[in-house]
Amino acid sequence: MSSNKQAYWKANLRLVAGCLVVWFVVSYLFGILLVDVLNTIQIGGYKLGFWFAQQGSIYVFVGLIFFYASRMNKLDRKHDVHED
């Protein structure tokens, strides 16, 4: 049983780390550091860097919430720690 708990925890940490990497890239890199480079691309009349800084990061964050919840539900079922 201990190895199952360790596998569950390792998978959980891997999922959280992946979500944090996406969060960092979208909010910090796309929204702050790479904004000038992304502003050379326009979508719908708006500069892409501006869009990420103002709205895109929010959409990605909401998407991350649903992604995390979905993946955790699958992970819980896989390791038999789900709620009924």
C-alpha positions in Angstrom: 0.0 0.0 0.0 2.9 2.4 0.7 4.2 2.1 -2.9 0.7 3.0 -4.2 0.6 6.1 -2.0 4.1 7.1 -3.2 3.1 6.5 -6.9 -0.1 8.6 -6.3 1.9 11.4 -4.7 4.5 11.4 -7.4 1.9 11.6 -10.1 0.2 14.4 -8.2 3.4 16.4 -7.9 4.1 15.9 -11.6 0.7 17.2 -12.5 1.0 20.2 -10.2 4.5 21.0 -11.6 3.2 20.8 -15.2 0.4 23.2 -14.4 2.8 25.6 -12.6 5.1 25.6 -15.7 2.1 26.5 -18.0 1.0 29.2 -15.5 4.6 30.6 -15.4 5.0 30.6 -19.2 1.7 32.3 -19.9 1.7 34.8 -17.1 5.3 35.8 -16.8 7.0 35.0 -20.1 4.1 35.7 -22.5 2.6 38.5 -20.4 5.8 40.3 -19.3 9.1 39.2 -20.8 8.1 38.3 -24.3 5.4 40.9 -24.8 7.3 42.9 -27.3 8.1 39.8 -29.5 4.5 38.7 -29.3 3.2 42.1 -30.1 4.5 41.7 -33.6 1.7 39.1 -34.2 -1.8 40.4 -34.4 -5.0 38.3 -34.1 -8.3 40.0 -34.6 -6.7 43.4 -34.7 -5.1 43.0 -31.3 -1.4 42.5 -30.5 -0.8 39.0 -29.1 1.4 40.2 -26.3 -1.3 42.7 -25.1 -3.9 40.0 -25.4 -2.0 37.6 -23.2 -1.3 40.3 -20.6 -4.9 41.4 -20.5 -7.1 38.4 -21.3 -5.3 35.4 -22.5 -3.7 34.5 -19.2 -7.1 34.6 -17.5 -8.5 32.1 -20.1 -5.5 29.9 -19.7 -5.8 29.9 -15.9 -9.5 29.0 -16.1 -8.6 26.2 -18.5 -5.9 25.0 -16.1 -8.5 24.7 -13.3 -10.7 22.4 -15.4 -7.7 20.5 -16.7 -6.4 19.9 -13.2 -9.8 18.9 -11.9 -10.2 16.4 -14.7 -6.8 14.9 -14.4 -7.0 14.6 -10.6 -10.3 12.8 -11.0 -8.7 10.3 -13.3 -5.7 10.0 -11.0 -7.9 9.4 -8.0 -9.8 6.6 -9.8 -6.5 5.0 -11.0 -5.1 4.9 -7.4 -8.5 4.0 -5.9 -8.7 7.1 -3.7 -11.7 8.7 -5.4 -14.9 9.9 -3.7 -18.1 8.2 -4.6 
